[in-house]
Amino acid sequence: MLCIAIIIFQSRKCVVQGPLLASRGIETASEVIVNLLSTHDHPTTLFRPQCFFQHLDTRSQGSVLLTSTALPSTQTLLQDNPGHFLNGTVCVADRQIKGRGRGQNTWVSPEGCLMFSTSAHLNIQGQNLPFVQYVVSLALVQAVQEQAKHRLKGNEVDVRIKWPNDIYGHQLKIAGILCQSAYRNQQFQVVIGIGLNLSNREPTTCVDALIEEKHRELGLEGSPQPVLLCGILSRLEQLLEVLLSSGFEPLQQAYLDAWLHTGQKVVLEEQQGGTLHQVPLVILGLTPNGYLRAQNESGEQYELHPDGNSLDFFKGLVRKKA
């Protein structure tokens, strides 16, 4: 049975309930490191906790860090143990055996991929919950761009949001996002999972490759996983605060500036009376409910839902699911 390799508490006092930890009311000057080592795993993870905490600048996100050399899924660990982890707990694995994506998809997790899940306890209205995944997407893109600008003296890289929950670089997928929520104790407890190709150039491309393509002659070092993770968590915390206080509207333009789709032409395929009809559409943006807003040639508007349509944007096709 695989176990968590290291659990680190950054805050001065943490209370962790449930079977994963027997200790409660832990108090320390700065940090507590608790080793729960499996005899099947090497105790040293590739992820560097000390580097992580040196760069962490958040109020709650990342205050509790769990790392492991291997886990079935960071997402499953947090989601299947509600109430056992504090708000902002982050779980990072060097390798996932059963990484999860949206729907029934799996996430391939080669070495060099930054794989983590984090918990967010949100006092948010239900109608705003779908926007959480958009905030996560925007936070991820902004953090990658900040890392690129730092390494490239102000230049950005071609990293964009593919609606609803993927990140692409040079038309290739480099990241996937999974948000799962449950309503407990009068708030939504959301588990946010991210898999980001950071230094692994297969099976598609990665952040380091995108940066190196900009300035090959610089001989740049790769992005440390802990540093980029801190940037993602910091951005995520800031954007979630805006969402909770003001809704998605203040963030919408930044989101649309970061995605691939404004003005994109697609063809909607739908069955009507046993006949396949094709409707040319132009993507305009998002509806107030967070769905895709498109318009046909006569000006009629369409609302496209991710769960009701199969979306192949690079082939310009949107198919109604049976």
Steps between C-alpha positions, in 0.01 A plus 500: 500500500642840400529761771575868513875546526524834678249730659616851578307755703607856446263674738574533870202288600321242288219267598468200272216261572426149386692179434777652287660662804453404861651823634282803574572853604858494375695805613848591381729797455478481124455163335429140587612217276319171548632199313246236395726289285388194310743211490430486126615855432830679510462769768643786293265681264614705204292791626696724740286613796760741638516686168120508492464665839780747427299635205145459633318830549134421566257518788363147483582329171797268553507541879483121524710302252481127437754339269552146378724318259193322364125513555204353314367857468554824692141590413356183649700537820353842578153438365446167675598640839275804548542677830840344566703778341512872559401760245793554264655157545711409197593146399788450254616169352807419293297235325130413477389147425136587434506871421153637430373738236159635414227240450654154476831625362833409654801730525835359390761607754859464379792628704527876464125555517381715790205310647310633796160551657397769744194555715301821509211553743287765335202701624369541149157502343419189302450689173858629523653158562561423126724804482749345742654290221537816290677674787733201534575507126576872512720461809698224330558701182596813693744309721667339198526838328652655813760223506569550129538877536737451792721269295464681168550857619137602456398283205200267512441160341211362296285349776122517467181369659303244303146512633392369740794351689817447297814705442675493163840614380572519127171318430607210725348410835733567790258498795165369613280621784242310703273667757270290718281638775278392785279712725589453867466718809322774304783545250629337184811293552673496163790273412702646214728266308765614252741306283752729326777394263786697650821334382374183327512555123286195435226418416438855368718788617567679827553839663878473493499420127275798425731731691816360342357549152484873567868536581699187427828688529440588865554145624228546759456267793168324543218627720514348850170328580466655848549854368239467227257329738533793741424737214191302402369488857561871554314592181222255580446645845489857364255417222273293725474797735378714210251233395363468854467873555394626155412204280666410170425822313818685613705201379316424178700723267830363629364150446387575144836662426668176609284250312515370144147548380372855443394526136572133435281338236357158579234271358230366731386153399163388634248231414151616406248234403772252411681750279836653584489878479806723498470852635793742450565701817734772616608497865431832670590438864329370812138515612414642845481139623851424378413298192633554150317770306489466121302646212385360166499681166152644554589646840332234714699432814589160644601395849735201495553289811818294551306202634252500211740546211811333367743781424780466245605859452807429293286320244236770534230253606244500779287186521190448710552203730248220463 
